Amino acid sequence: MAVPREATSEWTLWVVAVSCVFHVAEEYLTGWQEWARQTLGIVMPTARFLVGNAVLVVVALLLARVGWRRPALSLVIPSATLVNAVFFHILPTIVQSRVSPGIYTAALLYVPFSSWALVGAARDGVARTAIATALAAGTLMMVSVVLGARWLSNASYGG
């Protein structure tokens, strides 16, 4: 028997998607672009930052609709946001002893709701292989975004 939709943790996918909007706003308003230039060597023009993040939000919303029907897809964004929070906000804040732009939404929204999506999927009976696939894909996505942004910075600005 299928679990009634309201009895699952699928709703967390929507919370993660909406969290992306708040996270982008926090990053933009708190100087992420300058921080990324200084810390990661990434030069991110405002238009590229906004378009890239708009794509993220649209994809997050579309994948939230998919839910547990295709969890290897729908859990990619929560996996990526969890990696983003831990490795690109929380750790840099600790290592630098300086607040990373985006740290608050990363710690207060991404970590709990992305974790909840992954744990909730397991509790809802989603196959461990689908969760592992999404974790690997989300990690690869985040690392690719950062490396791609660095490559574009070097190619465009000779850094």
NUKOLVO-135444 format. One record per residue (C-alpha): residue number from 1; x, y, z; residue in one letter. Coordinates in Angstrom, 3 decimals, padded with zeros to 6 digits. Layout:
REM NUKOLVO-135444
<atom><k>NUM</k><X>X</X><Y>Y</Y><Z>Z</Z><r>A</r></atom>
...
END
This chain:
REM NUKOLVO-135444
<atom><k>1</k><X>000.000</X><Y>000.000</Y><Z>000.000</Z><r>M</r></atom>
<atom><k>2</k><X>001.298</X><Y>003.467</Y><Z>-000.898</Z><r>A</r></atom>
<atom><k>3</k><X>001.928</X><Y>005.934</Y><Z>001.895</Z><r>V</r></atom>
<atom><k>4</k><X>-000.576</X><Y>008.815</Y><Z>001.746</Z><r>P</r></atom>
<atom><k>5</k><X>001.221</X><Y>011.843</Y><Z>000.307</Z><r>R</r></atom>
<atom><k>6</k><X>000.493</X><Y>014.024</Y><Z>003.353</Z><r>E</r></atom>
<atom><k>7</k><X>002.046</X><Y>011.361</Y><Z>005.600</Z><r>A</r></atom>
<atom><k>8</k><X>005.423</X><Y>011.554</Y><Z>003.860</Z><r>T</r></atom>
<atom><k>9</k><X>008.363</X><Y>013.899</Y><Z>004.092</Z><r>S</r></atom>
<atom><k>10</k><X>008.013</X><Y>015.001</Y><Z>000.453</Z><r>E</r></atom>
<atom><k>11</k><X>006.963</X><Y>018.441</Y><Z>001.662</Z><r>W</r></atom>
<atom><k>12</k><X>010.572</X><Y>019.069</Y><Z>002.698</Z><r>T</r></atom>
<atom><k>13</k><X>011.494</X><Y>019.216</Y><Z>-000.996</Z><r>L</r></atom>
<atom><k>14</k><X>009.287</X><Y>022.313</Y><Z>-001.307</Z><r>W</r></atom>
<atom><k>15</k><X>010.822</X><Y>023.907</Y><Z>001.780</Z><r>V</r></atom>
<atom><k>16</k><X>014.316</X><Y>023.348</Y><Z>000.364</Z><r>V</r></atom>
<atom><k>17</k><X>013.240</X><Y>024.895</Y><Z>-002.960</Z><r>A</r></atom>
<atom><k>18</k><X>011.839</X><Y>027.989</Y><Z>-001.230</Z><r>V</r></atom>
<atom><k>19</k><X>014.944</X><Y>028.117</Y><Z>000.992</Z><r>S</r></atom>
<atom><k>20</k><X>016.981</X><Y>028.571</Y><Z>-002.186</Z><r>C</r></atom>
<atom><k>21</k><X>015.226</X><Y>031.913</Y><Z>-002.753</Z><r>V</r></atom>
<atom><k>22</k><X>016.044</X><Y>033.120</Y><Z>000.760</Z><r>F</r></atom>
<atom><k>23</k><X>019.624</X><Y>031.870</Y><Z>000.497</Z><r>H</r></atom>
<atom><k>24</k><X>020.260</X><Y>033.674</Y><Z>-002.792</Z><r>V</r></atom>
<atom><k>25</k><X>018.785</X><Y>036.872</Y><Z>-001.357</Z><r>A</r></atom>
<atom><k>26</k><X>020.996</X><Y>036.612</Y><Z>001.728</Z><r>E</r></atom>
<atom><k>27</k><X>024.106</X><Y>035.973</Y><Z>-000.375</Z><r>E</r></atom>
<atom><k>28</k><X>023.345</X><Y>038.865</Y><Z>-002.696</Z><r>Y</r></atom>
<atom><k>29</k><X>022.512</X><Y>041.327</Y><Z>000.078</Z><r>L</r></atom>
<atom><k>30</k><X>025.483</X><Y>040.394</Y><Z>002.285</Z><r>T</r></atom>
<atom><k>31</k><X>028.246</X><Y>040.591</Y><Z>-000.318</Z><r>G</r></atom>
<atom><k>32</k><X>028.788</X><Y>037.006</Y><Z>-001.452</Z><r>W</r></atom>
<atom><k>33</k><X>030.228</X><Y>038.149</Y><Z>-004.792</Z><r>Q</r></atom>
<atom><k>34</k><X>033.095</X><Y>040.062</Y><Z>-003.172</Z><r>E</r></atom>
<atom><k>35</k><X>033.630</X><Y>037.300</Y><Z>-000.600</Z><r>W</r></atom>
<atom><k>36</k><X>033.793</X><Y>034.679</Y><Z>-003.387</Z><r>A</r></atom>
<atom><k>37</k><X>036.345</X><Y>036.777</Y><Z>-005.265</Z><r>R</r></atom>
<atom><k>38</k><X>038.563</X><Y>037.086</Y><Z>-002.184</Z><r>Q</r></atom>
<atom><k>39</k><X>038.075</X><Y>033.576</Y><Z>-000.800</Z><r>T</r></atom>
<atom><k>40</k><X>037.468</X><Y>031.268</Y><Z>-003.760</Z><r>L</r></atom>
<atom><k>41</k><X>038.956</X><Y>033.272</Y><Z>-006.626</Z><r>G</r></atom>
<atom><k>42</k><X>035.542</X><Y>033.434</Y><Z>-008.274</Z><r>I</r></atom>
<atom><k>43</k><X>034.551</X><Y>036.572</Y><Z>-010.133</Z><r>V</r></atom>
<atom><k>44</k><X>030.772</X><Y>036.398</Y><Z>-010.461</Z><r>M</r></atom>
<atom><k>45</k><X>029.109</X><Y>039.263</Y><Z>-012.324</Z><r>P</r></atom>
<atom><k>46</k><X>025.685</X><Y>040.134</Y><Z>-010.918</Z><r>T</r></atom>
<atom><k>47</k><X>023.798</X><Y>039.041</Y><Z>-014.036</Z><r>A</r></atom>
<atom><k>48</k><X>025.468</X><Y>035.605</Y><Z>-014.018</Z><r>R</r></atom>
<atom><k>49</k><X>024.848</X><Y>035.258</Y><Z>-010.274</Z><r>F</r></atom>
<atom><k>50</k><X>021.148</X><Y>036.115</Y><Z>-010.599</Z><r>L</r></atom>
<atom><k>51</k><X>020.508</X><Y>034.024</Y><Z>-013.727</Z><r>V</r></atom>
<atom><k>52</k><X>022.358</X><Y>030.997</Y><Z>-012.352</Z><r>G</r></atom>
<atom><k>53</k><X>020.451</X><Y>031.167</Y><Z>-009.101</Z><r>N</r></atom>
<atom><k>54</k><X>017.122</X><Y>031.728</Y><Z>-010.879</Z><r>A</r></atom>
<atom><k>55</k><X>017.798</X><Y>028.495</Y><Z>-012.775</Z><r>V</r></atom>
<atom><k>56</k><X>018.543</X><Y>026.772</Y><Z>-009.451</Z><r>L</r></atom>
<atom><k>57</k><X>015.224</X><Y>027.935</Y><Z>-007.970</Z><r>V</r></atom>
<atom><k>58</k><X>013.206</X><Y>026.850</Y><Z>-011.028</Z><r>V</r></atom>
<atom><k>59</k><X>014.910</X><Y>023.441</Y><Z>-011.104</Z><r>V</r></atom>
<atom><k>60</k><X>014.383</X><Y>023.040</Y><Z>-007.336</Z><r>A</r></atom>
<atom><k>61</k><X>010.664</X><Y>023.776</Y><Z>-007.725</Z><r>L</r></atom>
<atom><k>62</k><X>010.302</X><Y>021.428</Y><Z>-010.701</Z><r>L</r></atom>
<atom><k>63</k><X>012.105</X><Y>018.613</Y><Z>-008.903</Z><r>L</r></atom>
<atom><k>64</k><X>010.049</X><Y>019.163</Y><Z>-005.732</Z><r>A</r></atom>
<atom><k>65</k><X>006.982</X><Y>018.325</Y><Z>-007.853</Z><r>R</r></atom>
<atom><k>66</k><X>008.566</X><Y>014.986</Y><Z>-008.765</Z><r>V</r></atom>
<atom><k>67</k><X>008.733</X><Y>013.900</Y><Z>-005.114</Z><r>G</r></atom>
<atom><k>68</k><X>009.310</X><Y>010.269</Y><Z>-004.308</Z><r>W</r></atom>
<atom><k>69</k><X>008.241</X><Y>009.127</Y><Z>-007.795</Z><r>R</r></atom>
<atom><k>70</k><X>011.862</X><Y>009.811</Y><Z>-008.909</Z><r>R</r></atom>
<atom><k>71</k><X>013.818</X><Y>010.364</Y><Z>-005.688</Z><r>P</r></atom>
<atom><k>72</k><X>017.231</X><Y>010.046</Y><Z>-007.329</Z><r>A</r></atom>
<atom><k>73</k><X>016.264</X><Y>013.266</Y><Z>-009.127</Z><r>L</r></atom>
<atom><k>74</k><X>014.183</X><Y>015.039</Y><Z>-006.493</Z><r>S</r></atom>
<atom><k>75</k><X>016.838</X><Y>014.635</Y><Z>-003.798</Z><r>L</r></atom>
<atom><k>76</k><X>019.658</X><Y>016.146</Y><Z>-005.890</Z><r>V</r></atom>
<atom><k>77</k><X>018.831</X><Y>019.702</Y><Z>-004.805</Z><r>I</r></atom>
<atom><k>78</k><X>018.622</X><Y>018.888</Y><Z>-001.071</Z><r>P</r></atom>
<atom><k>79</k><X>021.921</X><Y>017.032</Y><Z>-001.449</Z><r>S</r></atom>
<atom><k>80</k><X>023.541</X><Y>019.981</Y><Z>-003.236</Z><r>A</r></atom>
<atom><k>81</k><X>022.223</X><Y>022.510</Y><Z>-000.720</Z><r>T</r></atom>
<atom><k>82</k><X>023.520</X><Y>020.396</Y><Z>002.164</Z><r>L</r></atom>
<atom><k>83</k><X>026.986</X><Y>020.240</Y><Z>000.561</Z><r>V</r></atom>
<atom><k>84</k><X>026.793</X><Y>023.977</Y><Z>-000.149</Z><r>N</r></atom>
<atom><k>85</k><X>025.884</X><Y>024.741</Y><Z>003.473</Z><r>A</r></atom>
<atom><k>86</k><X>028.581</X><Y>022.599</Y><Z>005.053</Z><r>V</r></atom>
<atom><k>87</k><X>031.516</X><Y>023.034</Y><Z>002.672</Z><r>F</r></atom>
<atom><k>88</k><X>030.940</X><Y>026.514</Y><Z>001.240</Z><r>F</r></atom>
<atom><k>89</k><X>029.451</X><Y>028.351</Y><Z>004.221</Z><r>H</r></atom>
<atom><k>90</k><X>029.878</X><Y>026.664</Y><Z>007.605</Z><r>I</r></atom>
<atom><k>91</k><X>033.463</X><Y>025.399</Y><Z>007.174</Z><r>L</r></atom>
<atom><k>92</k><X>034.746</X><Y>028.638</Y><Z>005.597</Z><r>P</r></atom>
<atom><k>93</k><X>033.147</X><Y>030.604</Y><Z>008.440</Z><r>T</r></atom>
<atom><k>94</k><X>034.918</X><Y>028.411</Y><Z>010.990</Z><r>I</r></atom>
<atom><k>95</k><X>038.266</X><Y>028.344</Y><Z>009.165</Z><r>V</r></atom>
<atom><k>96</k><X>038.325</X><Y>032.085</Y><Z>008.430</Z><r>Q</r></atom>
<atom><k>97</k><X>036.745</X><Y>033.178</Y><Z>011.726</Z><r>S</r></atom>
<atom><k>98</k><X>034.692</X><Y>035.444</Y><Z>009.473</Z><r>R</r></atom>
<atom><k>99</k><X>031.014</X><Y>035.131</Y><Z>008.611</Z><r>V</r></atom>
<atom><k>100</k><X>030.494</X><Y>033.778</Y><Z>005.116</Z><r>S</r></atom>
<atom><k>101</k><X>027.671</X><Y>035.539</Y><Z>003.230</Z><r>P</r></atom>
<atom><k>102</k><X>024.803</X><Y>033.046</Y><Z>003.183</Z><r>G</r></atom>
<atom><k>103</k><X>025.759</X><Y>031.361</Y><Z>006.470</Z><r>I</r></atom>
<atom><k>104</k><X>022.460</X><Y>032.074</Y><Z>008.224</Z><r>Y</r></atom>
<atom><k>105</k><X>020.154</X><Y>030.552</Y><Z>005.629</Z><r>T</r></atom>
<atom><k>106</k><X>022.674</X><Y>027.750</Y><Z>005.070</Z><r>A</r></atom>
<atom><k>107</k><X>022.697</X><Y>026.859</Y><Z>008.775</Z><r>A</r></atom>
<atom><k>108</k><X>019.056</X><Y>027.590</Y><Z>009.612</Z><r>L</r></atom>
<atom><k>109</k><X>017.328</X><Y>026.400</Y><Z>006.428</Z><r>L</r></atom>
<atom><k>110</k><X>019.605</X><Y>024.264</Y><Z>004.248</Z><r>Y</r></atom>
<atom><k>111</k><X>021.109</X><Y>022.043</Y><Z>006.933</Z><r>V</r></atom>
<atom><k>112</k><X>017.905</X><Y>021.088</Y><Z>008.754</Z><r>P</r></atom>
<atom><k>113</k><X>015.534</X><Y>020.838</Y><Z>005.787</Z><r>F</r></atom>
<atom><k>114</k><X>017.974</X><Y>019.222</Y><Z>003.357</Z><r>S</r></atom>
<atom><k>115</k><X>018.889</X><Y>016.690</Y><Z>006.049</Z><r>S</r></atom>
<atom><k>116</k><X>015.224</X><Y>016.150</Y><Z>006.816</Z><r>W</r></atom>
<atom><k>117</k><X>014.486</X><Y>015.532</Y><Z>003.134</Z><r>A</r></atom>
<atom><k>118</k><X>017.175</X><Y>012.848</Y><Z>002.958</Z><r>L</r></atom>
<atom><k>119</k><X>016.332</X><Y>011.203</Y><Z>006.290</Z><r>V</r></atom>
<atom><k>120</k><X>012.609</X><Y>011.531</Y><Z>005.581</Z><r>G</r></atom>
<atom><k>121</k><X>013.044</X><Y>009.842</Y><Z>002.217</Z><r>A</r></atom>
<atom><k>122</k><X>014.726</X><Y>006.893</Y><Z>003.931</Z><r>A</r></atom>
<atom><k>123</k><X>011.964</X><Y>006.735</Y><Z>006.537</Z><r>R</r></atom>
<atom><k>124</k><X>009.347</X><Y>006.871</Y><Z>003.785</Z><r>D</r></atom>
<atom><k>125</k><X>010.869</X><Y>003.793</Y><Z>002.197</Z><r>G</r></atom>
<atom><k>126</k><X>012.827</X><Y>005.427</Y><Z>-000.618</Z><r>V</r></atom>
<atom><k>127</k><X>015.518</X><Y>003.038</Y><Z>-001.813</Z><r>A</r></atom>
<atom><k>128</k><X>018.947</X><Y>003.654</Y><Z>-000.286</Z><r>R</r></atom>
<atom><k>129</k><X>020.475</X><Y>003.448</Y><Z>-003.758</Z><r>T</r></atom>
<atom><k>130</k><X>018.278</X><Y>006.363</Y><Z>-004.916</Z><r>A</r></atom>
<atom><k>131</k><X>019.338</X><Y>008.421</Y><Z>-001.885</Z><r>I</r></atom>
<atom><k>132</k><X>023.015</X><Y>007.557</Y><Z>-002.438</Z><r>A</r></atom>
<atom><k>133</k><X>022.711</X><Y>008.425</Y><Z>-006.143</Z><r>T</r></atom>
<atom><k>134</k><X>021.158</X><Y>011.795</Y><Z>-005.280</Z><r>A</r></atom>
<atom><k>135</k><X>023.881</X><Y>012.503</Y><Z>-002.698</Z><r>L</r></atom>
<atom><k>136</k><X>026.597</X><Y>011.726</Y><Z>-005.237</Z><r>A</r></atom>
<atom><k>137</k><X>024.880</X><Y>013.787</Y><Z>-007.949</Z><r>A</r></atom>
<atom><k>138</k><X>024.242</X><Y>016.734</Y><Z>-005.598</Z><r>G</r></atom>
<atom><k>139</k><X>027.853</X><Y>016.711</Y><Z>-004.433</Z><r>T</r></atom>
<atom><k>140</k><X>029.083</X><Y>016.521</Y><Z>-008.021</Z><r>L</r></atom>
<atom><k>141</k><X>026.719</X><Y>019.348</Y><Z>-008.967</Z><r>M</r></atom>
<atom><k>142</k><X>028.022</X><Y>021.663</Y><Z>-006.208</Z><r>M</r></atom>
<atom><k>143</k><X>031.665</X><Y>020.905</Y><Z>-006.911</Z><r>V</r></atom>
<atom><k>144</k><X>031.062</X><Y>021.380</Y><Z>-010.649</Z><r>S</r></atom>
<atom><k>145</k><X>029.363</X><Y>024.728</Y><Z>-010.075</Z><r>V</r></atom>
<atom><k>146</k><X>032.271</X><Y>026.004</Y><Z>-007.973</Z><r>V</r></atom>
<atom><k>147</k><X>034.950</X><Y>024.676</Y><Z>-010.336</Z><r>L</r></atom>
<atom><k>148</k><X>033.004</X><Y>025.942</Y><Z>-013.360</Z><r>G</r></atom>
<atom><k>149</k><X>032.683</X><Y>029.392</Y><Z>-011.790</Z><r>A</r></atom>
<atom><k>150</k><X>036.431</X><Y>029.437</Y><Z>-011.086</Z><r>R</r></atom>
<atom><k>151</k><X>037.183</X><Y>028.345</Y><Z>-014.641</Z><r>W</r></atom>
<atom><k>152</k><X>034.900</X><Y>031.060</Y><Z>-016.052</Z><r>L</r></atom>
<atom><k>153</k><X>036.574</X><Y>033.611</Y><Z>-013.780</Z><r>S</r></atom>
<atom><k>154</k><X>040.029</X><Y>032.603</Y><Z>-015.013</Z><r>N</r></atom>
<atom><k>155</k><X>038.929</X><Y>032.452</Y><Z>-018.664</Z><r>A</r></atom>
<atom><k>156</k><X>037.109</X><Y>035.800</Y><Z>-018.522</Z><r>S</r></atom>
<atom><k>157</k><X>039.372</X><Y>037.775</Y><Z>-016.229</Z><r>Y</r></atom>
<atom><k>158</k><X>042.768</X><Y>036.124</Y><Z>-016.638</Z><r>G</r></atom>
<atom><k>159</k><X>042.941</X><Y>035.207</Y><Z>-012.922</Z><r>G</r></atom>
END
